[in-house]
């Protein structure tokens, strides 16, 4: 293991498991770390640090339509009231690694913050434990993966926007990565991929006694994430180690996907929206965009913001945040709710604000 620290950036090279996933982690308020990881169910293998191999050049593939759902759930343009709840899911089949003063655990405990459409008029502040608006459901699910040394609450303004647009957002607090259990670390970062899929399963399996039971459409699921969570969302859609076939669309935000050093599966037809920043402090933009051009196959939307790593996802009122809010909702409407015309609005919204960002297809 080699560690180099300078100018506020820590670089950690760890052993790789099952072909490896190398990830620049983001301390979304400061340092950034590289961890080599992979699916938690596989056996150790030799270390590797290069980017995934490139195969055939990109080809155009049209995303498969989602299965039919209730007409109300696929309606767009409605603004819902937003409710919030914290659910705690425990995976007894996987462990949590020792970390600092934390001795480790035989299970993985995942407090999960949920934002959802609620009864009542839209436009107000989110309400804890509000009755869900079941009359317009079931709704598409967005699994959201947070970044390094933060929790999902850090992104609450954006996640509230998604819920108000008619999505259930489930955002687990990852052990250790979030700063819990001995402090923020990448000691078992490879397990966050399994955590994300586990939470999807738990959300779909909520029992009839839970007020959120039946609120999620199992055929309309997206994975989204920021910084370290960007690679988790990308993994659920595209990495050979970690793909979850239930994920029908991916939103990856703020990072270089080349840092996912596990083979990616091309030409899947799964759409991806990748948002990058020209002034990202942790991932040099020229490399990020070139890797996308060389490796992401359509359907893809590559959005570049004239911003840095964090503000576009956390600061309502800023032009970059408002653009991210607009295009992510349009993208979800187009990929999960069966409104392909909304995908054209992703492009037009970015093109209308050239001082804020640019888009490639």
N, C-alpha and C positions, 0 to 999 in steps of 0.2 A: 504494500500500500504506500503510495506516495502522496504527500500533501504539500501544495505550494500556496502561500498566501501573500497577496500583494494588492495594494490599491483597493482594499475592501472586497476582493473577490477570492473565495476559497475554491480550490480545485481538488476534488477527491477522486482518486481512481481506485475502484474496488474490484473484487473478483466478479466474473460474469457467470450467470447461470443460464444454461440452455440457450446458447447462441447469443445471449446478452441483450440488454437494453441499456444503452448509455444515455443518461439524461442530464442536461444542465438544469439543476434545480434552481428555483428562484426564491430568494428571501425577498418577498414582495415589498419589504421596506428597506432592504440592504443587500447583504452578500448573496452569492449565487454559487451553487455546488454542482459538481458532476458526479453522478452515481451510476455504476454499471449494474444492471439488474435484469430480471426476467420473470416468467411465470413461476408462481410459488410452488407449483406441484411438480416441477421438473428437477432432475438431478444436476449437480454441479458439472461444469464443462470448462474447457480452457478459456482464458480471457481473450476478449477482442475489443478493440476500441474504434475501428473504422466505421463509416456509415453503412447502411444497408446496401447490398449490391443492387445495381441497376440492371434491369433486364430490357424488355422490348420498349420502344418509344411509346409515348402516350397514344391511346386510341380513344375515340369518342364512344361512350356507352350511356344510354339513357337510363335513369334510375327506374327501377320497377315500382309501379304504383302500390301504395299501401292498401291493405285490406279495407273493405268498406267499414265505416263506423257510423254512429248515429249522426244525422244531419246537423243537429245542434252543435255537436262536438267539433265539427269541421267548419263551422261558420267562422268568418273573420270579421274584423271591424268592431266587435263588441269589446267594451272595457268592463272587466269584472272587478268586483271587490276582491280583496286578497286576504286569505287567512294564513296563519303560520302555526306550525306544530313542530315539536322535537320528538322524534321516535328514536328508540335505542334498539339496535339490532346487534345480536351477539352470534358470531360464527364460532361454534365450538370445534370445528374441524381444522382450524388453522391457528397458529400461535402468533404472539407479538414478541419481538426480539427484546432482549435486555438493552437498555440504553441509559447511560449515565447512572443516575440514582435509581432508575426504574429497573426492577429485577426481571422484567419480562412477565408474560402471562401465557397460559395454556390455551387461551381463546383470543379472539379479536373483537373488541367492543367498538361499535360504530354509532355514536350519536348522529342522527341524521336530521338536518333541518329541512323542513318541507314548506314550500310556498305553494298555495293552491287557490283556484277560483272559489270564492265564498259567496254565500247569500248576501243580498243587499246591493245598494247602488255602488257603482264603480267610482273610482277617483279618489277615495280616501286613503288614509294610512292603513297598512296591514294590521289585522286584529288577531291576537293570539287565540287559538282554539275556536275560531269562528266556524259556524256550521258551513260545510261545503255546499256549493251550488251543484247538487246532484242532478238537477233537472236538465242541465245542458251538457252533462257528461255522457260517457266517459271521455276523458281528455288525454291528449298525448302526454307522455312523460319525458322530461329532460333530466338525465342524470348529470349533475354538475360536480366537477372535480376541482378543488381549490389548489392554490399554490403553497409554496414553502413558508412555514412559520406564520400562517394565518388560518382562519376558519372561514366557513362559507359566509358568515355575517359580514365579512370584509367586502363582499360583493353584493350585499343585500339590495342596493338600489337597482342593479341590473336584473337580478333574479326576480324582484318584485314586478318589474316590467313584463317579464315573460309570463308570470302567473296571471297578471292582469289581462294579458292577451289570450288567455285560455289554455294555459299549460300547467301541469303539475310539475314542480321542480323539486327533486330530491337531491340533497347535497350532504354527503357523509363528511364527518370530521375524521380524517385519517389519523390513526394512531401514529405518534412520533413525528410524522411529517408536519402536523399542525402545530407542534410545540408542546403537546401534551406528552405524558409518559417519559419524563426525563429530559425534555427539551427537544427542539426541532433538529432532526437528523434524517439522513437517508439510509439509516441502518437496515431497514426492511422495506425500502421504497418499492421493491419488486412486488410486494403483496398488495399494493394499492389497486392494481389491475383487477385482482380477484375481489378486493373489497367493493369495487364499483359494480361488478357483475352480481355480487352477493346482494347489494342493496337493491338493484333492479328486481331480483327474484323476490326479495322481502316485500317490496312495494306492490308487486303483482299478487302476492299471497296474503295480503292483509285479510284477516278474518271478518266475518259478518258483524261482529261486535264492535269493530273499529269504525269510527265515523268516516274514515277515508277509504274504507273497503269498497271496491268496485269503481273507484273514481278514475282509475288509470286504464287506458286502452292498451292491451298487451301487444297490439300490432303496430303501434305508432310510438316509437321510442327513439330518442336522440341522445348522444353523449356529447357533452360540452365541457371545456375546462380551460384554465388559465395557468400559464407558467408551467410548473411541474404538472399541474392538472391538464395542461394542454396535451402532454404526451399520454396521459391516462386516457383521455378522450380519443386521441388518435389510435392508441392501442386497441381499444374496444371496437374500432371500425376497421383497422387495417393491419395490425401487426400479427405475424404468423403465430406468435406465442399466445395471444390474448384476445383474438377476435371474438365478439359476442354476436351471434347471428340475429339477435333480437334488435340490435342497433341499426336503424334505417338511415340515419343522418348523423354527421359529425360537425361540431364547431370547435376548432382549436384556436386559441388566442394567446399571442405574445410568446413567441419562441421559434427555435429552429428545429424542424422535425427531423433533421439529420441526426440529432442527438438521441433519437430512439434507435439504438444500434441493435435492432432485431429485424430480420427480414420483413418487409412490408409486402402485402398482397396487392397486386395491381389489377386494374380492370374489373373491379368487383361490381361496379355500378352504384356503389354507395356514394352519395354526394358528400363533399366536404367544403366547408367555408373556413379558410385559414386567414386569420387577421394578424398582421405583423406591423412593426413600428420602425420607421426610418432611424429613430434615435434610441432604439432599445439598448439599454445599458449592458445587457448580458448576452445577447445573441446578435452578432453582426448581421445587419440587414442584407448586404449583398449575397452572403452565403445562404441565408434563409430563403430568399426568393429564388435563387438559382437552383437550390435543391428541389423546391416545389416545381419549378418549370421542368426539371429533368425527371421527376419521379411521381408526381401526383397525376393520375389519369382522370379525365373527365368522367362524370360531372364535377367540376371544381370551380371555386370562386376564390381568387387570391386578392385580398384587400390589404393595401399598404396605407398606414396612417402617418401623418406628420406629427408624431408624438413619441413618447417614451413608454416604458414597460407597463406602468400601472394605471395612470389617469383615465385612459379610455374605458376602463371597466369598473371604475369606482366613484367617479366624480360627476354626478348629474349636473346638467347645465353647461358643461364644457362641450364645445362642438364635437370633439372626438367621441365622447361618451354618448351624446345624442345620436350620432351617426351609427355607432355600434348598436345601440338600442333599436334603432329603426331597421337596420339591415338584418340583425339576428332574428327579430320577429318576422320579418318578411321571408327570410330563408326558412324558418320553421314552418310558417304557413304554407310555403311552396313545397316543402319536402314531406311534411307530416300530415298536413290537412288537405292535401289534394288540390291546391290552388297554384298551378304552375305559373300563372301570370304574375304572382308575387315574386317569383325568382327574377323576372325582368326588372322589378322594382329595386332589387338589391343592386343591380348595375346602375340603374338610373339615379338612385339616391346618392351613390358614391360620385358618379360623374357630375352631379349637380353641385358638388362642393369640392372642387379641385384643390382648394387651399387646405382642405382637411385630409383628403386621401385620394387614392387612385385604385383602380381595379383591373385585374387581368382574368381571363377565362382560360 
